[in-house]
């Protein structure tokens, strides 16, 4: 049997959150840990082979070249300074470094916004197929379950199915949706949604936008316009601009995040489909390069499978750390 890579911390308790992430993240975990267990068996000292194997596994999980090399350089430096003496301590240090990289970009903003004297406006964007509209439905379900009033703006006017999908989510959760299939101008839908939310004293207004590639300059300009129009409806809005990215596309997700961030200044990310990929390490590359917090992760089909992102349980699940 493969040895555990890291000894359990004294007194540590594996939370339900930790345990519930292990199954969804198993593909990425296998990519990182496959082969390392054998290297640790009976090993008394750290050598280049072990460090190279860790480097390879991190790259295979799409942690990214720059982030991986930073991690390996830090580990190597600590080994040379005699701060790390054995393989078990090495892996414990890797865990700590990975957690720290995610924690330092995490936002302190509450995941469930506190009711104010105006609606909390969230604009959600992403490419087609990323799980954007489904993620909005799951977000709305989460907010409603937390006792918040919610209104949805169906500003993905290019795709009638997206509007119908959002209306379906609204009906299931008794949430009002502004917009209907065939309505043409997404910016006007967003404007109406913000005004309606404030007029009705709604706590949270979530606006869906049309899926677009970052290379489609006309559509990116339209997204910029939509954000400007939202500000005309409420000068303090949007409070959040979230990009939904599909973890399974690996490094392409980093390219998308970079270009969307240039266009409209993102405040955070929703990373979907982590349960179906071995490329979950992409969250480290995005955190490192863009400094954007991961707000939620999608690890399954159920409403409750859109979960708040927590760095420590996430890294525990990736490294099979108890």
N, C-alpha and C positions, 0 to 999 in steps of 0.2 A: 504494500500500500504506500501511496505517496505521503511523505512526511508533511506535517503542517509547516508552513514556511516561517511562521512567527509564533513564538510562545505566547500563551494568553497572559495578558497583563495581570499582575497581582490585584485581586479584588475586582476585576472588571466584570461587568454584567452585559451580556449580549442582549440588546433591546429587541423588541418585536420589530421595530423599524429595520434594524440590521438584518434580522432573519428574513423578513419579507422581501428584501432586496436581493438576497443571495441567488434565488432561482432566476429572476429576470436578468441578472447580470452575469449568468454563468458562462455565456459565450466569450465575453471580454475577459472574464477571470481565467478561463481555460487558456486563452491566448497568452496571458501574462505568466501564468503559473506552470503551464505544461513544460516539463523538463527541468524546472528549477528544483523540484522536490528531490529528484535523484542527485542533483549537484550538492544539495545540503546534507544528504544522508552520510553520516560518518565524517563529514568535513570538519576539520578543526581550525582551518585558517582561511583567510580571504586571499584569492589570487586573481589574476587578470581574466582567467576563464569565467569565473563567477560574475565579475563585473560586466564582461562582454555579453554573457547570457542574459543578464538583467536588461542591458541596453537593447538587445534584439527583441526581447519580449515586449518592452515598452513601445518600441517602434511598430511592432506588429499590431498592437492595440490602438495605433494612431494617436499616441500621446504627442507625436510631432518631433521633428528633428531637433529644433532649438530647445524645447522643454526637456526632452530626453537627455540631451548632452549636458544641460545645466544640472539635472539630477545626478547623472553619472559623475560629472566633475566634482560636485559637492561631496558625494560619497567617497570618491577617490581621495579628495583632499583630507577628509576626516580619517580615512584609513592611514594615510601617510603621516598624519599628525598623532596617530595612535589613540585617537578618540573612539575609534571603533576597533574592537579586538577580535570579534568572532562573527561568523555568518549570521547567527541569530540576531545579534546587535545590529548588523548591517541592514537586515530586512526591517527591523524595528525603526531604524533611522530613515529608510526609504519611505515607510508608511508616514512618518512624521512630516517629512518634506513634502509629500504629495498632499497631505491634509492642509498644510500651511499654505500651499500655492492656491488652493481653492478658497480657504477661509479669508485670505487677505483681500479678495475682490468681492466677497459676499456683501449684499446690501443689508442695512439695518431696518429698511422700510418693512412694515408689517405685511405679511402675505395676505392677510384679511384686513383690508383698509378700515380704519376707524371712521365711523360716520362723522361728517362735517356739515357745514352750512351750505355745501355745494356737492355735486356728484363727483366722485373719484373716477376720472376718465382714463380708460386703458385702450390704446390702439394696438391691434395685433396684426403682424404682417408675416410674410414668408412666401416661399415658392409653392406652386401646385404640388400636391402629393406629400407635403411635409406633415400633414395632420393638423393643420391650422384651425379649420372650422370645428373639427372634433375636439381639439384642445380648448377652444372657446366654450363649447358646450359643457365640457367637464369643469372648467373654471367656474362657469355660472352655477353649476350644481354645487360646487364647493362653497361658493359665497352664500348661496341660498341656504344651504345646510347650516352655515354659521350664523344665520339670522339676519343677513343683509338683504336689502331690496336691490334688485338687479334689473337693468334694461339692456337689451342687445341691439346694436346697430348693424344691419345687414348691408354693408357697403361693398361687398363682393358682387357688384352688379353685372360682371361679365359672365358669371356662371349661375344660371337659374337654379341648378341643383344645390349650390352652396347656400343660397337664400332659403330654399325649401328645407335644407338640412338644419339651418339655424332656427327656422320657425318650428321645426319638429322638436328640437332641444327646448325651445321656449315653452311649447305646449306641455312637454313632459314635466317641466319644472315650474309651471305657472309663472312664466316670465314673459313680459311684453317684448315684442320685437318690432323695431322700426325699419320699414323697407319691405318691398314685395318684389317677386320675380318680374323682370321686364323694366324695372325703374332704372333709368340710364345713368345718372351722374352720381358717382360714389361720394364725392365731396359734399353734395347736398344732403345725401342720406346721413352722413356723419354729422353734419351741422344740425339736422333735424333731431338726430338721436340725442345729442348733447343738450339741446334746448328742451327736448321732452323730458329728459332725465332730471334736469334742474327744476323744471316746472312742476314735476310730480314728486319732488323731494326724494328721488331715488338715490340710494347710497353709492352704487357702482354702475357705471355705464361702460360696456365692453363693445368695441367696434371691430367687426371683421372687415378685412380688406381683400382685394383680389390677389390671388396668387400671381407672382411675377418672378422672372429670373432677374438677378442683379445686373445682367448684361442688357436688359431691355430698357434703354434710356428713357423712352417715352413713358413707359409705365412707372419707372422710378420717379420721373418728374411728377406724374400724377399723384403718387404717394406723398411726395413733398407738399404738393398743393393741398391734399386732404388734411395733412397735419396743420398747415397754415389756416385752413378754413375752420378746423376744430378750435384753434386759438381765437378766431373771431367770435365763435359761439361762447367761449369761456376763456378769458385771457390767461387763466392759470392752467388750462388744459393743453395737451394731455399730461396727466400725472405720471403715466407709464407708457412706454413704447416697447412692446415685447416682440422679439423675433422668434418664430417657431422654426426649428431646424431638425432635420432627420439625421439622427446619429449614424445611421447605416451608410451615409455617403462619405464619412470620414473627413479627410482634409478638405474636400469641396465645401463642407459646412463652414470651415474657417474662412474660406474665400467669400462665401455668401455673407457671413456675419460682418466681415470687414467692409464690404461694399454697402450693405444696408446701413451700417453704422455711419459711414461717410455721408450718406444721403439724408438721413433723418435723425441721427443721434439716438441710438437705442439706450434703454435703461436696464435691459436684462433679456434673458433668453428662456425659452421653454425648449428642452431637448427631448424629442420624441423617439419612439421605436428602439429604446435602449435594450428591450427584451429580445430583439431579433437580430442583434449585430455583435460582432467581435471588436467593433471600433469605438467602444465607449470611452476610450482614452482621449477622444477629441475634446472633451470638456476641459482638459488641462491646457491644451493648445490655445483654445479660445480665451480661457481665463488669463493665461500668460500674455498673449499678444494684445488682446483688446481690453483687458481689465473689466470685463462685463460679468456681472453676477448671473449664475444660473438660478432662476426663480423656481421653476418646476421641472420635473422629469416625467416622461411618459414611459411606463414599464408594462403596459398591457391594455386590454380593450375596455375594462370596466371603468366607470366614472371615478372610482377611488384609486385607479391606477395612474392618475395624474397626481404626483406627490410633490410636496415641498422638497426642495433639494437641500440635503444636509451633508457637508463634506466628509465628516468622520465616518458615518455609516456607509457612505458611498465607497470610500477607499477601503473600509473593512470588507465590504462585499467583493470588491475587485481583487483584493489580495488574499481572500479567504482567511481573514484574520479574526480570530475568535475574541 
